[in-house]
């Protein structure tokens, strides 16, 4: 789980507005189309653990993308999650299997109370584990962050346990809709 920082450059924030979902799908499609990557070299790397509701966004998205049979390579599902303990090995496997990749990474994050339920899409790598003060490799050329909960004086781990599954599921559906539309349009 990463932590959204107000100073970071935000490309798009998607709430429940269908127009912003459509716009982001078009942006993602154009990013893919204008790149020199073959469709089989595009990777969706879904980071998170299925053992915590607040951190399950990535594996939920990965599972849903596989169910939708997107044409991209998907890493990180409920069955085989990519998390802090296997992220480095997963990245090594990707480097062995692919010479050149375009990676879109996905993770849950904490933000401010009014941001809960928003999807953030940014250029540049995701820094997984940042909210929990873990040091993990940065991943992705672009990344989606779903704001699953907000930061408060309580310990960060408490927010993972207090996160509503409803919020995580809605965020997962939004991200999946964006990626599926970008692949199908």
Buried (B, 14 or more C-beta within 10 A) or exposed (E): BBBBEEEEEBEBBBEEEEEBBBBBBBBBBEBBEEEEBEEEBBBBBBBBBBEBBBBBBBBBBBBBBBEBEBEBBBBBBBEEBBBBEEBEEBBEEBEEEBEEBBBBBBBBBBBEEEBBBBBBBBEEBBBBBBBBEEEBEEBBBBBBBBBBBBBEEEEBBEBBEEBBEEBBBBBBBBBBBBBBBBBEE
